Amino acid sequence: MASAITDTLSSRESGGITRLLIGLGLGLVITLFLFWFMQYMIETADRTLDEANRGSLVDFVRVKRDEEIERRQLKPKKPPPPDAPPPQPPTPQLDNLDPTAEKIAISAVPVTTDIEMTGGFSLGVGEGDYLPIVKVAPIYPQRALTRGVEGYCVVEYTVTRQGTIRDPFVVEDQCTSSLFHRASLQAALKFKYKPRVIDGEAVEVRGVQNKFTYEITE
């Protein structure tokens, strides 16, 4: 009986050792398989990531081109042609005036303005006396014309050595209305004279007076 128990124990021990060895072998195999599987999964995941990143990368290559810069030379714009100036009014042609005449009448309007020379003027008395060359009748002032104002105005001035008029002024006590002042002064400034000559030299003549008469004709 003792031998039977011994045999049973020995058989159990031998079977336990066998199962233990088998278990250890299977565990080792399973452990190795798990290690290999984990390594495979890691490598596969790394390869997938590499391929995904590789597909998303874009490589830019810059090629330097030979470019020639053309500089445009800006030319200044041609200025527009100037506007044509308005035509000059025709120069009034004055007939030769008779120095002995006492009046000059304006026939273009229904008024007359007379010019009377007083003081400092003589004709034919010595070769050096000054003589009027151009005498312009004044324009009848519109305000005086509309109001029906008539009268006269005496202007005094200096005849220069060039025969022009200088420093004209109205003799106040010899002018019937201030409406005739401006027209008389403007007309006097247009007078032209042959200057007085003494000893071969032209001299000025002061105190020359001229009377302008303003009358409205029907």
Secondary structure by P-SEA (a helix, b strand, c coil): caaaaaaaaaaaaaaaaaaaaaaaaaaaaaaaaaaaaaaaaaaaaaaaaaaaaaaabbbbbbbbcbbbbbbbbcccccccccccccccccccccccccccccccccccccbbbbbbbcccccccccccbbbbcbbbbbcccaaaaaaccccbbbbbbbbccccccccccccccccccccaaaaaaaaaaabbbcccccccbbbbbcbbbbbbbbbbcc
